[in-house]
Amino acid sequence: MSRIKGQGPFYFLGGALGSAVASFVWTWAGWTGVCLTGLGVTAFALVLWALTCLRDREAVEAG
């Protein structure tokens, strides 16, 4: 399976999940809630990225 075909379903699922969450949050808290949810998801992704970088750096330093 090519890499593009393997990533396609995850892009679709991410878009569908993001749309569903945004719709739910919008009915509950309006645009402020949608923006804050997006900010929270982005912050979470940034933390995961930083932790991965630290783990990789420690692995390289350990040899």
mmCIF file of the N, C-alpha and C atoms, coordinates in Angstrom:
data_MODEL
# 
_entry.id   MODEL 
# 
loop_
_atom_site.group_PDB 
_atom_site.id 
_atom_site.type_symbol 
_atom_site.label_atom_id 
_atom_site.label_alt_id 
_atom_site.label_comp_id 
_atom_site.label_asym_id 
_atom_site.label_entity_id 
_atom_site.label_seq_id 
_atom_site.pdbx_PDB_ins_code 
_atom_site.Cartn_x 
_atom_site.Cartn_y 
_atom_site.Cartn_z 
_atom_site.occupancy 
_atom_site.B_iso_or_equiv 
_atom_site.pdbx_formal_charge 
_atom_site.auth_seq_id 
_atom_site.auth_comp_id 
_atom_site.auth_asym_id 
_atom_site.auth_atom_id 
_atom_site.pdbx_PDB_model_num 
ATOM 1   N N  . MET A 1 1  ? 0.854   -1.170 0.000  1.00 0.00 ? 1  MET A N  1 
ATOM 2   C CA . MET A 1 1  ? 0.000   0.000  0.000  1.00 0.00 ? 1  MET A CA 1 
ATOM 3   C C  . MET A 1 1  ? 0.899   1.232  0.000  1.00 0.00 ? 1  MET A C  1 
ATOM 4   N N  . SER A 1 2  ? 0.619   2.152  -0.867 1.00 0.00 ? 2  SER A N  1 
ATOM 5   C CA . SER A 1 2  ? 1.437   3.355  -0.922 1.00 0.00 ? 2  SER A CA 1 
ATOM 6   C C  . SER A 1 2  ? 1.141   4.236  0.289  1.00 0.00 ? 2  SER A C  1 
ATOM 7   N N  . ARG A 1 3  ? 2.067   5.109  0.545  1.00 0.00 ? 3  ARG A N  1 
ATOM 8   C CA . ARG A 1 3  ? 1.939   5.990  1.697  1.00 0.00 ? 3  ARG A CA 1 
ATOM 9   C C  . ARG A 1 3  ? 0.733   6.923  1.572  1.00 0.00 ? 3  ARG A C  1 
ATOM 10  N N  . ILE A 1 4  ? 0.473   7.393  0.368  1.00 0.00 ? 4  ILE A N  1 
ATOM 11  C CA . ILE A 1 4  ? -0.657  8.303  0.170  1.00 0.00 ? 4  ILE A CA 1 
ATOM 12  C C  . ILE A 1 4  ? -1.977  7.587  0.445  1.00 0.00 ? 4  ILE A C  1 
ATOM 13  N N  . LYS A 1 5  ? -2.109  6.376  -0.039 1.00 0.00 ? 5  LYS A N  1 
ATOM 14  C CA . LYS A 1 5  ? -3.348  5.625  0.217  1.00 0.00 ? 5  LYS A CA 1 
ATOM 15  C C  . LYS A 1 5  ? -3.502  5.319  1.695  1.00 0.00 ? 5  LYS A C  1 
ATOM 16  N N  . GLY A 1 6  ? -2.395  5.105  2.384  1.00 0.00 ? 6  GLY A N  1 
ATOM 17  C CA . GLY A 1 6  ? -2.453  4.812  3.820  1.00 0.00 ? 6  GLY A CA 1 
ATOM 18  C C  . GLY A 1 6  ? -2.851  6.019  4.648  1.00 0.00 ? 6  GLY A C  1 
ATOM 19  N N  . GLN A 1 7  ? -2.498  7.215  4.179  1.00 0.00 ? 7  GLN A N  1 
ATOM 20  C CA . GLN A 1 7  ? -2.816  8.423  4.945  1.00 0.00 ? 7  GLN A CA 1 
ATOM 21  C C  . GLN A 1 7  ? -4.223  8.936  4.672  1.00 0.00 ? 7  GLN A C  1 
ATOM 22  N N  . GLY A 1 8  ? -4.774  8.609  3.528  1.00 0.00 ? 8  GLY A N  1 
ATOM 23  C CA . GLY A 1 8  ? -6.082  9.119  3.134  1.00 0.00 ? 8  GLY A CA 1 
ATOM 24  C C  . GLY A 1 8  ? -7.184  8.892  4.156  1.00 0.00 ? 8  GLY A C  1 
ATOM 25  N N  . PRO A 1 9  ? -7.344  7.669  4.638  1.00 0.00 ? 9  PRO A N  1 
ATOM 26  C CA . PRO A 1 9  ? -8.414  7.448  5.619  1.00 0.00 ? 9  PRO A CA 1 
ATOM 27  C C  . PRO A 1 9  ? -8.236  8.271  6.896  1.00 0.00 ? 9  PRO A C  1 
ATOM 28  N N  . PHE A 1 10 ? -6.996  8.508  7.293  1.00 0.00 ? 10 PHE A N  1 
ATOM 29  C CA . PHE A 1 10 ? -6.771  9.281  8.513  1.00 0.00 ? 10 PHE A CA 1 
ATOM 30  C C  . PHE A 1 10 ? -7.091  10.757 8.306  1.00 0.00 ? 10 PHE A C  1 
ATOM 31  N N  . TYR A 1 11 ? -6.816  11.285 7.111  1.00 0.00 ? 11 TYR A N  1 
ATOM 32  C CA . TYR A 1 11 ? -7.225  12.656 6.804  1.00 0.00 ? 11 TYR A CA 1 
ATOM 33  C C  . TYR A 1 11 ? -8.746  12.759 6.825  1.00 0.00 ? 11 TYR A C  1 
ATOM 34  N N  . PHE A 1 12 ? -9.410  11.776 6.255  1.00 0.00 ? 12 PHE A N  1 
ATOM 35  C CA . PHE A 1 12 ? -10.871 11.784 6.242  1.00 0.00 ? 12 PHE A CA 1 
ATOM 36  C C  . PHE A 1 12 ? -11.420 11.707 7.663  1.00 0.00 ? 12 PHE A C  1 
ATOM 37  N N  . LEU A 1 13 ? -10.916 10.773 8.453  1.00 0.00 ? 13 LEU A N  1 
ATOM 38  C CA . LEU A 1 13 ? -11.401 10.620 9.831  1.00 0.00 ? 13 LEU A CA 1 
ATOM 39  C C  . LEU A 1 13 ? -11.123 11.866 10.665 1.00 0.00 ? 13 LEU A C  1 
ATOM 40  N N  . GLY A 1 14 ? -9.938  12.462 10.479 1.00 0.00 ? 14 GLY A N  1 
ATOM 41  C CA . GLY A 1 14 ? -9.618  13.689 11.208 1.00 0.00 ? 14 GLY A CA 1 
ATOM 42  C C  . GLY A 1 14 ? -10.544 14.829 10.833 1.00 0.00 ? 14 GLY A C  1 
ATOM 43  N N  . GLY A 1 15 ? -10.832 14.957 9.540  1.00 0.00 ? 15 GLY A N  1 
ATOM 44  C CA . GLY A 1 15 ? -11.753 16.002 9.098  1.00 0.00 ? 15 GLY A CA 1 
ATOM 45  C C  . GLY A 1 15 ? -13.166 15.773 9.608  1.00 0.00 ? 15 GLY A C  1 
ATOM 46  N N  . ALA A 1 16 ? -13.616 14.529 9.557  1.00 0.00 ? 16 ALA A N  1 
ATOM 47  C CA . ALA A 1 16 ? -14.966 14.212 10.037 1.00 0.00 ? 16 ALA A CA 1 
ATOM 48  C C  . ALA A 1 16 ? -15.078 14.438 11.541 1.00 0.00 ? 16 ALA A C  1 
ATOM 49  N N  . LEU A 1 17 ? -14.065 13.996 12.277 1.00 0.00 ? 17 LEU A N  1 
ATOM 50  C CA . LEU A 1 17 ? -14.091 14.187 13.730 1.00 0.00 ? 17 LEU A CA 1 
ATOM 51  C C  . LEU A 1 17 ? -14.010 15.668 14.081 1.00 0.00 ? 17 LEU A C  1 
ATOM 52  N N  . GLY A 1 18 ? -13.143 16.401 13.389 1.00 0.00 ? 18 GLY A N  1 
ATOM 53  C CA . GLY A 1 18 ? -13.030 17.841 13.637 1.00 0.00 ? 18 GLY A CA 1 
ATOM 54  C C  . GLY A 1 18 ? -14.324 18.572 13.353 1.00 0.00 ? 18 GLY A C  1 
ATOM 55  N N  . SER A 1 19 ? -14.995 18.212 12.272 1.00 0.00 ? 19 SER A N  1 
ATOM 56  C CA . SER A 1 19 ? -16.278 18.841 11.944 1.00 0.00 ? 19 SER A CA 1 
ATOM 57  C C  . SER A 1 19 ? -17.339 18.522 12.982 1.00 0.00 ? 19 SER A C  1 
ATOM 58  N N  . ALA A 1 20 ? -17.384 17.286 13.413 1.00 0.00 ? 20 ALA A N  1 
ATOM 59  C CA . ALA A 1 20 ? -18.383 16.891 14.411 1.00 0.00 ? 20 ALA A CA 1 
ATOM 60  C C  . ALA A 1 20 ? -18.140 17.619 15.740 1.00 0.00 ? 20 ALA A C  1 
ATOM 61  N N  . VAL A 1 21 ? -16.888 17.671 16.167 1.00 0.00 ? 21 VAL A N  1 
ATOM 62  C CA . VAL A 1 21 ? -16.568 18.354 17.425 1.00 0.00 ? 21 VAL A CA 1 
ATOM 63  C C  . VAL A 1 21 ? -16.877 19.842 17.312 1.00 0.00 ? 21 VAL A C  1 
ATOM 64  N N  . ALA A 1 22 ? -16.474 20.461 16.201 1.00 0.00 ? 22 ALA A N  1 
ATOM 65  C CA . ALA A 1 22 ? -16.735 21.890 16.021 1.00 0.00 ? 22 ALA A CA 1 
ATOM 66  C C  . ALA A 1 22 ? -18.238 22.182 16.014 1.00 0.00 ? 22 ALA A C  1 
ATOM 67  N N  . SER A 1 23 ? -19.022 21.329 15.386 1.00 0.00 ? 23 SER A N  1 
ATOM 68  C CA . SER A 1 23 ? -20.476 21.527 15.358 1.00 0.00 ? 23 SER A CA 1 
ATOM 69  C C  . SER A 1 23 ? -21.073 21.430 16.755 1.00 0.00 ? 23 SER A C  1 
ATOM 70  N N  . PHE A 1 24 ? -20.633 20.442 17.508 1.00 0.00 ? 24 PHE A N  1 
ATOM 71  C CA . PHE A 1 24 ? -21.133 20.268 18.877 1.00 0.00 ? 24 PHE A CA 1 
ATOM 72  C C  . PHE A 1 24 ? -20.741 21.465 19.741 1.00 0.00 ? 24 PHE A C  1 
ATOM 73  N N  . VAL A 1 25 ? -19.478 21.854 19.668 1.00 0.00 ? 25 VAL A N  1 
ATOM 74  C CA . VAL A 1 25 ? -18.997 22.963 20.494 1.00 0.00 ? 25 VAL A CA 1 
ATOM 75  C C  . VAL A 1 25 ? -19.689 24.268 20.100 1.00 0.00 ? 25 VAL A C  1 
ATOM 76  N N  . TRP A 1 26 ? -19.919 24.466 18.809 1.00 0.00 ? 26 TRP A N  1 
ATOM 77  C CA . TRP A 1 26 ? -20.564 25.696 18.361 1.00 0.00 ? 26 TRP A CA 1 
ATOM 78  C C  . TRP A 1 26 ? -21.977 25.817 18.928 1.00 0.00 ? 26 TRP A C  1 
ATOM 79  N N  . THR A 1 27 ? -22.739 24.713 18.968 1.00 0.00 ? 27 THR A N  1 
ATOM 80  C CA . THR A 1 27 ? -24.091 24.772 19.525 1.00 0.00 ? 27 THR A CA 1 
ATOM 81  C C  . THR A 1 27 ? -24.055 25.013 21.031 1.00 0.00 ? 27 THR A C  1 
ATOM 82  N N  . TRP A 1 28 ? -22.975 24.628 21.666 1.00 0.00 ? 28 TRP A N  1 
ATOM 83  C CA . TRP A 1 28 ? -22.860 24.753 23.111 1.00 0.00 ? 28 TRP A CA 1 
ATOM 84  C C  . TRP A 1 28 ? -22.248 26.098 23.524 1.00 0.00 ? 28 TRP A C  1 
ATOM 85  N N  . ALA A 1 29 ? -21.216 26.581 22.770 1.00 0.00 ? 29 ALA A N  1 
ATOM 86  C CA . ALA A 1 29 ? -20.481 27.763 23.221 1.00 0.00 ? 29 ALA A CA 1 
ATOM 87  C C  . ALA A 1 29 ? -20.214 28.784 22.114 1.00 0.00 ? 29 ALA A C  1 
ATOM 88  N N  . GLY A 1 30 ? -20.749 28.582 20.933 1.00 0.00 ? 30 GLY A N  1 
ATOM 89  C CA . GLY A 1 30 ? -20.568 29.553 19.855 1.00 0.00 ? 30 GLY A CA 1 
ATOM 90  C C  . GLY A 1 30 ? -19.147 29.578 19.321 1.00 0.00 ? 30 GLY A C  1 
ATOM 91  N N  . TRP A 1 31 ? -18.844 30.676 18.609 1.00 0.00 ? 31 TRP A N  1 
ATOM 92  C CA . TRP A 1 31 ? -17.538 30.777 17.960 1.00 0.00 ? 31 TRP A CA 1 
ATOM 93  C C  . TRP A 1 31 ? -16.395 30.841 18.963 1.00 0.00 ? 31 TRP A C  1 
ATOM 94  N N  . THR A 1 32 ? -16.645 31.413 20.119 1.00 0.00 ? 32 THR A N  1 
ATOM 95  C CA . THR A 1 32 ? -15.594 31.460 21.144 1.00 0.00 ? 32 THR A CA 1 
ATOM 96  C C  . THR A 1 32 ? -15.197 30.049 21.549 1.00 0.00 ? 32 THR A C  1 
ATOM 97  N N  . GLY A 1 33 ? -16.172 29.197 21.730 1.00 0.00 ? 33 GLY A N  1 
ATOM 98  C CA . GLY A 1 33 ? -15.881 27.812 22.086 1.00 0.00 ? 33 GLY A CA 1 
ATOM 99  C C  . GLY A 1 33 ? -15.148 27.066 20.989 1.00 0.00 ? 33 GLY A C  1 
ATOM 100 N N  . VAL A 1 34 ? -15.537 27.309 19.739 1.00 0.00 ? 34 VAL A N  1 
ATOM 101 C CA . VAL A 1 34 ? -14.864 26.654 18.611 1.00 0.00 ? 34 VAL A CA 1 
ATOM 102 C C  . VAL A 1 34 ? -13.412 27.098 18.549 1.00 0.00 ? 34 VAL A C  1 
ATOM 103 N N  . CYS A 1 35 ? -13.176 28.403 18.704 1.00 0.00 ? 35 CYS A N  1 
ATOM 104 C CA . CYS A 1 35 ? -11.798 28.917 18.659 1.00 0.00 ? 35 CYS A CA 1 
ATOM 105 C C  . CYS A 1 35 ? -10.972 28.385 19.821 1.00 0.00 ? 35 CYS A C  1 
ATOM 106 N N  . LEU A 1 36 ? -11.548 28.339 21.011 1.00 0.00 ? 36 LEU A N  1 
ATOM 107 C CA . LEU A 1 36 ? -10.823 27.816 22.165 1.00 0.00 ? 36 LEU A CA 1 
ATOM 108 C C  . LEU A 1 36 ? -10.548 26.318 22.028 1.00 0.00 ? 36 LEU A C  1 
ATOM 109 N N  . THR A 1 37 ? -11.477 25.596 21.424 1.00 0.00 ? 37 THR A N  1 
ATOM 110 C CA . THR A 1 37 ? -11.250 24.171 21.174 1.00 0.00 ? 37 THR A CA 1 
ATOM 111 C C  . THR A 1 37 ? -10.099 23.987 20.196 1.00 0.00 ? 37 THR A C  1 
ATOM 112 N N  . GLY A 1 38 ? -10.089 24.784 19.131 1.00 0.00 ? 38 GLY A N  1 
ATOM 113 C CA . GLY A 1 38 ? -8.981  24.721 18.179 1.00 0.00 ? 38 GLY A CA 1 
ATOM 114 C C  . GLY A 1 38 ? -7.656  25.062 18.836 1.00 0.00 ? 38 GLY A C  1 
ATOM 115 N N  . LEU A 1 39 ? -7.654  26.059 19.702 1.00 0.00 ? 39 LEU A N  1 
ATOM 116 C CA . LEU A 1 39 ? -6.449  26.427 20.431 1.00 0.00 ? 39 LEU A CA 1 
ATOM 117 C C  . LEU A 1 39 ? -5.991  25.287 21.334 1.00 0.00 ? 39 LEU A C  1 
ATOM 118 N N  . GLY A 1 40 ? -6.940  24.635 21.995 1.00 0.00 ? 40 GLY A N  1 
ATOM 119 C CA . GLY A 1 40 ? -6.595  23.518 22.867 1.00 0.00 ? 40 GLY A CA 1 
ATOM 120 C C  . GLY A 1 40 ? -6.008  22.337 22.108 1.00 0.00 ? 40 GLY A C  1 
ATOM 121 N N  . VAL A 1 41 ? -6.594  22.019 20.965 1.00 0.00 ? 41 VAL A N  1 
ATOM 122 C CA . VAL A 1 41 ? -6.083  20.909 20.148 1.00 0.00 ? 41 VAL A CA 1 
ATOM 123 C C  . VAL A 1 41 ? -4.683  21.241 19.634 1.00 0.00 ? 41 VAL A C  1 
ATOM 124 N N  . THR A 1 42 ? -4.475  22.491 19.234 1.00 0.00 ? 42 THR A N  1 
ATOM 125 C CA . THR A 1 42 ? -3.164  22.912 18.749 1.00 0.00 ? 42 THR A CA 1 
ATOM 126 C C  . THR A 1 42 ? -2.132  22.862 19.864 1.00 0.00 ? 42 THR A C  1 
ATOM 127 N N  . ALA A 1 43 ? -2.494  23.317 21.057 1.00 0.00 ? 43 ALA A N  1 
ATOM 128 C CA . ALA A 1 43 ? -1.576  23.268 22.196 1.00 0.00 ? 43 ALA A CA 1 
ATOM 129 C C  . ALA A 1 43 ? -1.225  21.828 22.554 1.00 0.00 ? 43 ALA A C  1 
ATOM 130 N N  . PHE A 1 44 ? -2.208  20.942 22.503 1.00 0.00 ? 44 PHE A N  1 
ATOM 131 C CA . PHE A 1 44 ? -1.968  19.527 22.782 1.00 0.00 ? 44 PHE A CA 1 
ATOM 132 C C  . PHE A 1 44 ? -0.996  18.932 21.773 1.00 0.00 ? 44 PHE A C  1 
ATOM 133 N N  . ALA A 1 45 ? -1.191  19.257 20.494 1.00 0.00 ? 45 ALA A N  1 
ATOM 134 C CA . ALA A 1 45 ? -0.288  18.765 19.452 1.00 0.00 ? 45 ALA A CA 1 
ATOM 135 C C  . ALA A 1 45 ? 1.124   19.306 19.654 1.00 0.00 ? 45 ALA A C  1 
ATOM 136 N N  . LEU A 1 46 ? 1.247   20.566 20.074 1.00 0.00 ? 46 LEU A N  1 
ATOM 137 C CA . LEU A 1 46 ? 2.560   21.161 20.332 1.00 0.00 ? 46 LEU A CA 1 
ATOM 138 C C  . LEU A 1 46 ? 3.268   20.453 21.486 1.00 0.00 ? 46 LEU A C  1 
ATOM 139 N N  . VAL A 1 47 ? 2.537   20.131 22.531 1.00 0.00 ? 47 VAL A N  1 
ATOM 140 C CA . VAL A 1 47 ? 3.121   19.407 23.663 1.00 0.00 ? 47 VAL A CA 1 
ATOM 141 C C  . VAL A 1 47 ? 3.581   18.022 23.231 1.00 0.00 ? 47 VAL A C  1 
ATOM 142 N N  . LEU A 1 48 ? 2.765   17.322 22.458 1.00 0.00 ? 48 LEU A N  1 
ATOM 143 C CA . LEU A 1 48 ? 3.177   15.998 21.973 1.00 0.00 ? 48 LEU A CA 1 
ATOM 144 C C  . LEU A 1 48 ? 4.426   16.083 21.105 1.00 0.00 ? 48 LEU A C  1 
ATOM 145 N N  . TRP A 1 49 ? 4.491   17.095 20.234 1.00 0.00 ? 49 TRP A N  1 
ATOM 146 C CA . TRP A 1 49 ? 5.660   17.292 19.381 1.00 0.00 ? 49 TRP A CA 1 
ATOM 147 C C  . TRP A 1 49 ? 6.902   17.548 20.231 1.00 0.00 ? 49 TRP A C  1 
ATOM 148 N N  . ALA A 1 50 ? 6.784   18.415 21.245 1.00 0.00 ? 50 ALA A N  1 
ATOM 149 C CA . ALA A 1 50 ? 7.923   18.744 22.098 1.00 0.00 ? 50 ALA A CA 1 
ATOM 150 C C  . ALA A 1 50 ? 8.405   17.508 22.860 1.00 0.00 ? 50 ALA A C  1 
ATOM 151 N N  . LEU A 1 51 ? 7.479   16.723 23.375 1.00 0.00 ? 51 LEU A N  1 
ATOM 152 C CA . LEU A 1 51 ? 7.864   15.506 24.095 1.00 0.00 ? 51 LEU A CA 1 
ATOM 153 C C  . LEU A 1 51 ? 8.557   14.510 23.175 1.00 0.00 ? 51 LEU A C  1 
ATOM 154 N N  . THR A 1 52 ? 8.095   14.407 21.942 1.00 0.00 ? 52 THR A N  1 
ATOM 155 C CA . THR A 1 52 ? 8.727   13.516 20.967 1.00 0.00 ? 52 THR A CA 1 
ATOM 156 C C  . THR A 1 52 ? 10.144  13.989 20.662 1.00 0.00 ? 52 THR A C  1 
ATOM 157 N N  . CYS A 1 53 ? 10.320  15.303 20.514 1.00 0.00 ? 53 CYS A N  1 
ATOM 158 C CA . CYS A 1 53 ? 11.659  15.840 20.253 1.00 0.00 ? 53 CYS A CA 1 
ATOM 159 C C  . CYS A 1 53 ? 12.594  15.550 21.413 1.00 0.00 ? 53 CYS A C  1 
ATOM 160 N N  . LEU A 1 54 ? 12.107  15.718 22.640 1.00 0.00 ? 54 LEU A N  1 
ATOM 161 C CA . LEU A 1 54 ? 12.935  15.427 23.810 1.00 0.00 ? 54 LEU A CA 1 
ATOM 162 C C  . LEU A 1 54 ? 13.305  13.953 23.875 1.00 0.00 ? 54 LEU A C  1 
ATOM 163 N N  . ARG A 1 55 ? 12.346  13.094 23.602 1.00 0.00 ? 55 ARG A N  1 
ATOM 164 C CA . ARG A 1 55 ? 12.613  11.663 23.632 1.00 0.00 ? 55 ARG A CA 1 
ATOM 165 C C  . ARG A 1 55 ? 13.643  11.275 22.574 1.00 0.00 ? 55 ARG A C  1 
ATOM 166 N N  . ASP A 1 56 ? 13.501  11.832 21.383 1.00 0.00 ? 56 ASP A N  1 
ATOM 167 C CA . ASP A 1 56 ? 14.453  11.534 20.311 1.00 0.00 ? 56 ASP A CA 1 
ATOM 168 C C  . ASP A 1 56 ? 15.840  12.053 20.650 1.00 0.00 ? 56 ASP A C  1 
ATOM 169 N N  . ARG A 1 57 ? 15.911  13.234 21.239 1.00 0.00 ? 57 ARG A N  1 
ATOM 170 C CA . ARG A 1 57 ? 17.216  13.799 21.625 1.00 0.00 ? 57 ARG A CA 1 
ATOM 171 C C  . ARG A 1 57 ? 17.887  12.922 22.669 1.00 0.00 ? 57 ARG A C  1 
ATOM 172 N N  . GLU A 1 58 ? 17.124  12.452 23.667 1.00 0.00 ? 58 GLU A N  1 
ATOM 173 C CA . GLU A 1 58 ? 17.690  11.585 24.695 1.00 0.00 ? 58 GLU A CA 1 
ATOM 174 C C  . GLU A 1 58 ? 18.169  10.271 24.097 1.00 0.00 ? 58 GLU A C  1 
ATOM 175 N N  . ALA A 1 59 ? 17.442  9.740  23.127 1.00 0.00 ? 59 ALA A N  1 
ATOM 176 C CA . ALA A 1 59 ? 17.841  8.489  22.491 1.00 0.00 ? 59 ALA A CA 1 
ATOM 177 C C  . ALA A 1 59 ? 19.137  8.670  21.714 1.00 0.00 ? 59 ALA A C  1 
ATOM 178 N N  . VAL A 1 60 ? 19.299  9.797  21.047 1.00 0.00 ? 60 VAL A N  1 
ATOM 179 C CA . VAL A 1 60 ? 20.525  10.057 20.280 1.00 0.00 ? 60 VAL A CA 1 
ATOM 180 C C  . VAL A 1 60 ? 21.706  10.250 21.224 1.00 0.00 ? 60 VAL A C  1 
ATOM 181 N N  . GLU A 1 61 ? 21.494  10.970 22.311 1.00 0.00 ? 61 GLU A N  1 
ATOM 182 C CA . GLU A 1 61 ? 22.566  11.211 23.277 1.00 0.00 ? 61 GLU A CA 1 
ATOM 183 C C  . GLU A 1 61 ? 22.973  9.932  23.996 1.00 0.00 ? 61 GLU A C  1 
ATOM 184 N N  . ALA A 1 62 ? 22.025  9.015  24.205 1.00 0.00 ? 62 ALA A N  1 
ATOM 185 C CA . ALA A 1 62 ? 22.329  7.763  24.893 1.00 0.00 ? 62 ALA A CA 1 
ATOM 186 C C  . ALA A 1 62 ? 23.152  6.828  23.997 1.00 0.00 ? 62 ALA A C  1 
ATOM 187 N N  . GLY A 1 63 ? 23.101  7.065  22.731 1.00 0.00 ? 63 GLY A N  1 
ATOM 188 C CA . GLY A 1 63 ? 23.966  6.306  21.859 1.00 0.00 ? 63 GLY A CA 1 
ATOM 189 C C  . GLY A 1 63 ? 23.273  5.392  20.966 1.00 0.00 ? 63 GLY A C  1 
# 
